[in-house]
Amino acid sequence: MSEPLITLLAGPTASGKSRRALEIAARTGAVIINADSQQLYADLRVLSARPSVAEEALAEHRLYGVAAAMDPWSVGRWSRAVMPQLAELAAERRPALLVGGTGLYFTALTTGLADIPDVPLAERDAAGAVFDADGEAAFRARLAVLDPEAEARIEAGDRQRLTRAWAVARHTGRALSDWTADTRPLLPPGSWTGQVIEPDREALYARCDLRVAQMVEAGALDEVRALVARGLDPALPAMKAVGVREFAAHLAGACTLAAAVEATRQATRNYAKRQLTWFRNQTPGWARV
């Protein structure tokens, strides 16, 4: 049986995914495909730590910097973009290497994501208001009527998932558990292999701090200044990238550059910690590097 042509390479920010991807590509001839939600945006080369122009010249890269900041991409849109790329490479018998830190992208590929209709903001806000007014115990009793599986599955204190399940059921008339039961993976079993870069946590945090300093030297402030000048909606995914809010505060005179750098370092470490936890819980069978 031939080796799978698709490799999934995941890991937290600043873990060395891009470097390892280039090593694999040099050895196998793989095409590197972006699986990171922030590296999609052309406006975030510095803040998202996208591969440099020199690095992109060492191997073929796809789906990097393909979106404008005002054009939000969802996991569904990324999925619709990546699958034709994989089909094209498979037809040519060329290996594909999907690299990134966005867990939901890998979930869509390997286990599937439900095509749940978008829930209006008003419905989501209403769910949160009910949760805050009634408290978790009473809210869970309400949710148990609409979606008993979700109520039993969601851990105590997880306000975000509890209110999402309630809002989906209220808006669609169908339990979130029913929606998710219909999922199918985008990649057939056996067609891919997965590996996670899982560095020592303290070493990773040190790399996060170093990366922020390097971003400032590489022009992070200019990147944020250009974004802010466009008056974009703060709710856009690109505007939520780590560093945008922190450096924008400095540019507005609300804090010193040193304070903005430290806030960005802390936000980056927090993000890396969440990624480490997610991959540890969601990809237990993948190889560890």
C-alpha positions as CSV (number, residue, x, y, z in Angstrom):
1,M,0.0,0.0,0.0
2,S,1.4,3.4,-1.0
3,E,2.0,6.1,1.5
4,P,-0.7,8.8,1.8
5,L,0.0,11.8,-0.3
6,I,-1.5,14.3,2.3
7,T,0.4,15.2,5.5
8,L,-1.2,17.5,8.1
9,L,1.3,19.4,10.2
10,A,-0.2,21.2,13.1
11,G,1.1,23.1,16.2
12,P,0.9,26.2,18.2
13,T,2.2,29.6,17.1
14,A,6.0,30.0,17.2
15,S,6.6,26.3,17.4
16,G,8.6,26.1,14.1
17,K,5.9,24.7,11.7
18,S,7.1,26.8,8.7
19,R,10.7,25.6,9.2
20,R,9.7,22.0,9.5
21,A,7.4,22.3,6.5
22,L,10.3,23.5,4.3
23,E,12.4,20.6,5.5
24,I,9.6,18.1,4.6
25,A,9.0,19.8,1.2
26,A,12.7,19.7,0.4
27,R,12.7,16.0,1.1
28,T,9.4,15.0,-0.6
29,G,8.6,17.7,-3.1
30,A,5.4,18.5,-1.3
31,V,3.3,21.6,-2.0
32,I,2.8,23.6,1.2
33,I,-0.8,24.6,1.8
34,N,-1.9,27.1,4.4
35,A,-4.1,25.8,7.3
36,D,-3.9,28.9,9.5
37,S,-6.8,31.3,9.6
38,Q,-4.7,34.4,10.0
39,Q,-2.1,33.6,7.4
40,L,-4.9,33.8,4.8
41,Y,-4.9,37.6,5.0
42,A,-2.6,39.6,2.8
43,D,-2.7,42.4,5.3
44,L,-1.2,40.3,8.1
45,R,2.1,39.1,6.8
46,V,4.1,40.3,9.8
47,L,1.5,39.8,12.6
48,S,0.6,36.3,11.4
49,A,4.3,35.3,10.9
50,R,3.5,34.2,7.4
51,P,6.4,32.6,5.5
52,S,8.7,35.2,4.1
53,V,9.2,35.9,0.4
54,A,12.5,34.0,0.6
55,E,10.9,31.0,2.3
56,E,8.1,30.9,-0.2
57,A,10.6,30.8,-2.9
58,L,12.1,27.5,-1.5
59,A,8.9,25.5,-2.1
60,E,5.5,26.0,-3.7
61,H,3.1,27.7,-1.2
62,R,-0.7,28.0,-1.7
63,L,-3.5,29.8,0.1
64,Y,-1.2,32.2,1.8
65,G,-2.1,35.9,1.7
66,V,-5.1,35.3,-0.6
67,A,-7.8,37.3,1.4
68,A,-8.3,41.0,2.0
69,A,-8.8,42.0,5.6
70,M,-12.4,43.2,4.9
71,D,-13.3,39.8,3.4
72,P,-13.8,37.4,6.2
73,W,-13.1,33.7,5.7
74,S,-14.8,31.0,7.6
75,V,-13.7,27.3,8.1
76,G,-16.3,26.5,5.4
77,R,-14.9,28.9,2.9
78,W,-11.4,27.6,3.6
79,S,-12.6,24.0,3.1
80,R,-14.2,24.9,-0.2
81,A,-10.9,26.5,-1.3
82,V,-8.6,23.8,-0.1
83,M,-10.4,20.7,-1.5
84,P,-9.9,21.5,-5.2
85,Q,-6.2,22.1,-4.4
86,L,-5.9,18.7,-2.9
87,A,-7.8,17.1,-5.8
88,E,-5.5,18.7,-8.3
89,L,-2.4,17.6,-6.5
90,A,-3.8,14.1,-6.1
91,A,-4.5,13.8,-9.8
92,E,-0.8,14.8,-10.4
93,R,0.4,12.4,-7.7
94,R,2.1,15.3,-6.0
95,P,2.3,15.3,-2.1
96,A,0.4,18.0,-0.2
97,L,1.5,19.3,3.2
98,L,-1.1,21.3,5.1
99,V,0.5,23.5,7.7
100,G,-1.1,25.6,10.4
101,G,-2.4,26.2,13.9
102,T,-6.1,26.5,13.3
103,G,-7.6,23.4,14.9
104,L,-11.0,23.7,13.3
105,Y,-9.5,23.5,9.8
106,F,-7.9,20.1,10.7
107,T,-11.2,19.0,12.3
108,A,-13.1,19.8,9.1
109,L,-10.6,17.6,7.1
110,T,-10.4,14.6,9.5
111,T,-13.8,14.4,11.3
112,G,-16.0,17.0,9.5
113,L,-17.9,20.0,10.6
114,A,-21.7,20.5,10.5
115,D,-23.0,23.0,8.0
116,I,-24.9,24.9,10.7
117,P,-26.7,28.1,9.5
118,D,-25.3,31.3,10.9
119,V,-27.0,32.4,14.1
120,P,-27.8,36.1,14.1
121,L,-26.0,38.2,16.6
122,A,-29.3,39.2,18.3
123,E,-30.0,35.5,19.0
124,R,-26.5,34.9,20.4
125,D,-26.7,38.0,22.6
126,A,-30.1,36.8,23.8
127,A,-28.6,33.5,24.8
128,G,-25.9,35.2,26.8
129,A,-28.4,37.5,28.5
130,V,-30.5,34.5,29.6
131,F,-27.4,32.7,30.9
132,D,-26.3,35.7,32.9
133,A,-29.7,36.4,34.3
134,D,-30.6,32.8,35.2
135,G,-27.2,31.4,36.1
136,E,-25.7,28.2,34.7
137,A,-27.8,25.7,36.6
138,A,-31.1,27.2,35.4
139,F,-29.7,27.7,31.9
140,R,-28.7,24.1,31.7
141,A,-32.2,23.1,32.6
142,R,-33.5,25.2,29.7
143,L,-30.9,23.7,27.3
144,A,-31.7,20.1,28.4
145,V,-35.2,20.6,26.9
146,L,-33.8,21.8,23.6
147,D,-30.6,19.7,23.3
148,P,-30.1,17.1,26.1
149,E,-27.0,15.6,24.5
150,A,-25.3,19.0,24.4
151,E,-26.3,19.8,27.9
152,A,-24.8,16.5,29.1
153,R,-21.7,16.8,27.0
154,I,-20.6,20.4,27.7
155,E,-18.4,20.8,30.7
156,A,-19.4,23.0,33.7
157,G,-18.5,26.7,33.3
158,D,-18.3,26.6,29.5
159,R,-20.6,29.5,28.9
160,Q,-19.6,29.9,25.3
161,R,-20.6,26.4,24.2
162,L,-23.7,26.3,26.4
163,T,-25.1,29.6,24.9
164,R,-24.1,28.5,21.4
165,A,-26.0,25.3,21.7
166,W,-29.1,27.1,23.0
167,A,-28.9,29.8,20.3
168,V,-28.5,27.2,17.5
169,A,-31.5,25.2,18.7
170,R,-33.6,28.4,19.1
171,H,-32.7,29.8,15.7
172,T,-32.8,26.6,13.6
173,G,-35.4,24.6,15.4
174,R,-32.9,21.7,15.5
175,A,-30.5,20.7,18.2
176,L,-26.9,21.4,17.7
177,S,-26.2,17.7,18.5
178,D,-28.4,16.7,15.6
179,W,-26.5,19.1,13.3
180,T,-23.1,17.7,14.3
181,A,-24.3,14.1,14.0
182,D,-24.6,14.6,10.2
183,T,-20.9,15.5,9.7
184,R,-18.6,13.6,7.4
185,P,-14.8,14.1,7.1
186,L,-13.5,15.9,4.0
187,L,-10.6,13.5,3.8
188,P,-11.2,9.7,3.6
189,P,-9.6,7.7,6.4
190,G,-6.2,6.4,5.3
191,S,-5.7,9.2,2.8
192,W,-3.6,11.3,5.2
193,T,-1.1,11.3,8.1
194,G,-0.9,13.8,10.9
195,Q,1.8,15.2,13.1
196,V,1.8,17.8,15.8
197,I,4.8,19.9,16.8
198,E,4.6,19.9,20.6
199,P,7.5,21.8,22.2
200,D,8.3,22.3,25.8
201,R,5.9,24.9,27.1
202,E,8.5,27.2,28.7
203,A,10.6,27.0,25.6
204,L,7.6,27.8,23.5
205,Y,6.7,30.9,25.6
206,A,10.3,32.1,25.2
207,R,9.9,31.8,21.4
208,C,6.6,33.6,21.5
209,D,8.3,36.5,23.3
210,L,11.2,36.6,20.8
211,R,8.7,36.5,17.9
212,V,6.9,39.6,19.1
213,A,10.2,41.5,19.3
214,Q,11.0,40.3,15.8
215,M,7.6,41.4,14.5
216,V,8.2,44.9,15.8
217,E,11.5,45.1,14.0
218,A,9.8,43.7,10.8
219,G,7.2,46.4,10.7
220,A,4.3,45.3,12.9
221,L,3.4,48.9,13.8
222,D,3.2,49.9,10.1
223,E,1.0,46.9,9.4
224,V,-1.4,47.8,12.2
225,R,-1.3,51.5,11.3
226,A,-2.4,50.6,7.8
227,L,-5.3,48.4,9.0
228,V,-6.5,51.1,11.5
229,A,-6.5,53.8,8.8
230,R,-9.0,51.8,6.8
231,G,-11.6,52.0,9.5
232,L,-12.4,48.3,9.3
233,D,-15.0,46.6,11.5
234,P,-13.2,45.4,14.7
235,A,-15.3,42.2,14.5
236,L,-13.6,41.1,11.3
237,P,-11.3,38.1,11.8
238,A,-8.3,39.9,10.6
239,M,-8.9,42.7,13.1
240,K,-8.9,40.1,15.9
241,A,-5.4,38.8,15.1
242,V,-3.1,38.9,18.1
243,G,-1.3,42.2,18.2
244,V,-3.8,44.3,16.2
245,R,-5.7,45.6,19.3
246,E,-2.6,45.9,21.4
247,F,-0.5,47.9,18.9
248,A,-3.5,49.9,17.8
249,A,-3.8,51.1,21.5
250,H,-0.2,52.3,21.4
251,L,-0.8,54.1,18.1
252,A,-3.8,55.8,19.6
253,G,-1.7,57.1,22.5
254,A,-3.4,54.8,25.0
255,C,-0.2,53.1,26.1
256,T,3.5,53.0,25.6
257,L,5.2,50.8,23.0
258,A,6.7,48.8,25.8
259,A,3.3,48.1,27.3
260,A,1.9,47.2,23.9
261,V,4.8,44.8,23.3
262,E,4.2,43.1,26.7
263,A,0.5,42.9,26.1
264,T,1.1,41.2,22.8
265,R,3.6,38.8,24.3
266,Q,1.1,37.8,26.9
267,A,-1.7,37.4,24.4
268,T,0.6,35.3,22.2
269,R,1.5,33.1,25.1
270,N,-2.1,32.6,26.0
271,Y,-3.0,31.8,22.4
272,A,-0.1,29.2,22.2
273,K,-1.3,27.6,25.4
274,R,-4.9,27.3,24.0
275,Q,-3.5,25.7,20.9
276,L,-1.3,23.3,22.8
277,T,-4.3,22.2,24.9
278,W,-6.5,21.9,21.8
279,F,-4.1,19.7,19.8
280,R,-3.3,17.5,22.8
281,N,-7.1,16.8,23.3
282,Q,-8.2,16.7,19.7
283,T,-5.4,14.8,18.0
284,P,-4.3,12.1,20.4
285,G,-3.4,9.6,17.6
286,W,-1.2,12.0,15.6
287,A,2.6,11.7,15.7
288,R,4.4,14.1,18.1
289,V,7.5,16.0,17.1
